[in-house]
Amino acid sequence: MAMEHSIRDQCTVLIITHATKTLPELGRKGTLVYPGAPKTELLSKVLANIMEFTGLSNILIAFDHKVDCQVSLQYLNNLRQFCEANPCQLFVSPSALSMPSQLTATQAFVDALEAVQTDYFLLWEHDHVFTESIDWSILDSAFHHKAEMIRFNRRRNIAEVGPVPETPIPCSFSDNLCRTNFYCNGPFIASTQWCRDLYGKSQRFIPHWNGCFGGFIEGPINQYMLKQELNLSSEEFCREFPIYLYGAMGAFPIVSHFGDFPGRRTRIWRAMSGYLKSKLPFSKPS
């Protein structure tokens, strides 16, 4: 069934970024630095990738700014210049190095979501790229059938076992989607108001981030979802969480994650350079 208006016309790209992060509650000492910071070359290539593979141009960048960190201060200045030169709006959420980034980055995301003025948004962490263009007709059909979130999986659309299992099942209305019972910080397109309501239901204080539920806002959301799954009927759970994976059962991902820890930098630059070199002029920031 043809849609009068595509989701694409009502969608903002919300990019979450930081220059540094601290994870003292996980026993990590010191400060972890985003590979591109304080420069914006890497972010520029990520943005160009999003625009090429989605056609979206309404961009909001949410920055978890550690005000007592020189790298973060330099990154803020560069982000301001970047947003002046590109079709981007910058939302700055101030924090400090002594504040765990799982709390502060989550707060930056939640606050920035309030600034989104469109009905839908694409959530994008700053260390991801698309490897294929998305088919908007699949998304239009999904939201027409009352989906609220379409996740772009970073692995194949298959079951994952564990304490908090993910169990995809075939979608009843599309062969190009599958239903899931799991939330992830990876890229997704969702209804703006539905996500605001969902985040308001979760508890966001340590130690709810830790253990097997996932990091940042993923942890408390998955904890809340698992509580509901264990206590509701399957029909009630599906009504509360109409979340789908892009692609059929067993489909391979169309996004790639490069990570942001210093120990992964060689792999990050090799992978990012190999992929983006064919798309854009690429040079490793000094």
Sequence and secondary structure as in RCSB ss.txt:
>XXXX:A:sequence
MAMEHSIRDQCTVLIITHATKTLPELGRKGTLVYPGAPKTELLSKVLANIMEFTGLSNILIAFDHKVDCQVSLQY
LNNLRQFCEANPCQLFVSPSALSMPSQLTATQAFVDALEAVQTDYFLLWEHDHVFTESIDWSILDSAFHHKAEMI
RFNRRRNIAEVGPVPETPIPCSFSDNLCRTNFYCNGPFIASTQWCRDLYGKSQRFIPHWNGCFGGFIEGPINQYM
LKQELNLSSEEFCREFPIYLYGAMGAFPIVSHFGDFPGRRTRIWRAMSGYLKSKLPFSKPS
>XXXX:A:secstr
   SS GGGGEEEEEEEESEE  GGGT  S EE TTTT  HHHHHHHHHHHHHH    EEEEEEEETT HHHHHH
HHHHHHHHHHTTEEEEEEEE TTS HHHHHHHHHHHHHHH  SSEEEEEETTEEESS   HHHHHHHHHTT  EE
E  SS SS B SSS B  EE SS TTEEE S   SS EEEEHHHHHHHHHHS  STTTTSTTS STTHHHHHHHH
HHHHHHS HHHHHHH  EEEESSTT   SEEE    GGGHHHHHHHHHHHHTTTS      
